[in-house]
């Protein structure tokens, strides 16, 4: 079998260009953090040289007793301590850089999800995390691998030019081995990520379709489909690991061979047994210094090889990220369309022959017409599955409008945009963020005062300590309290549009009556749509629309 070409495939070049762009502008904070992390890794060469010099000094002074050895030993110990501090600082700088890039990409993924890109969910959950190692470990290691070996070889040349020549010659073979291994593994890594994306999408589709699956007793067939996708992922992962193990063995062989050649040369030179003439005669200190630095020449390349799978994982995730994430300029271009809506001026909303359909399924709603005057309260009623929630989701950009149009103050609402920025929303499954209850309510309006947060919590029926800690699964809140959290956010947000999805579900009559008064007050001065099964909630509306 012929050796793989060292030419970089076009798709890999595009993926690397995308990753380079995703790190932000050249003088941006993420770039500065990456440069700082790489500089700290390169700076590791200084204590490496000092360590080797200290050992060589101590060994050369061995015959002079303990007092002669102590300076060199102290130098070596100090170098070890400095290396540890530099390594810790480099890891922290790389982690900060990766966190900054991931924060920006995840923000774009959420924007893509809100603009109707379902693939953005996989991008936000898995694709963004796949680039972590690329920026935290690979990018700093790449800079060090390009600079540190040459610095160390130049330092070795001061003690032994021949040993430096051996290291430089073997370095070329080492780099060729790494390139061959990287190109061979890149394709398998990309196919592994594609298999992971297929498994994730398949599992999500089956979970969404669980009621029909159970109704038609198709559990066994669906389980076989998931098992087949999981088996494909396992097979792809095994191939990636096999290539990684083989490439690691090749790299370690070249590194060990180069160190062995330096050791043999230095040993025979000290013994004056070289079978060919050389332009130098080594003493013990110079020979040991060159030998101690020989492994350090290949240490940056070893670190690069260990982090190379991080780059492959990131490159494999780029196709998903690049198609799922909107352009960075897109949110800024779309936002001004309804940014002029003010809390004091609720808009008019019109649905004209709107049809909503998910994928290839039949339309959930078709030919839907509705005119809502500014400040009017509309109650959407009907059987479960009639499309009440979908109507609300169209205003947030979460439901696909396949025909018709929606007008906000006679301005069309784009199919790729939504009113999330100017709408207060309370859904049936609010997202809970790690932090306190107050922090979660504040997510709706970061400028709100503590008094407003307390008022919103009380209005939604959330009583107790606002500083109680919550985790991302809602630990610390009951199911009813999680729904009330979403309502508290809607009450807090000063938005001209209020969207409520079953706000009084699972409440007793007394609690519902108290909450309805809060909703009536919250709807004042807002255009309000409420999806509900409750006759009491519908009674507070200016108009009831049955779907």
Helices and strands as residue ranges (DSSP letters): H 10-22, H 29-42, H 44-60, G 62-64, H 66-114, H 119-122, I 123-127, H 128-130, H 132-133, I 134-138, H 139-159, H 161-208, H 210-215, H 219-271, H 284-324, H 328-335, E 349-356, E 365-372, E 377-381, H 388-396, E 401-408, E 411-412, G 420-422, E 423-426, E 435-436, H 437-442, H 450-459, E 469-470, H 479-492, E 497-501, H 509-522, E 527-531, H 535-539, E 543-546
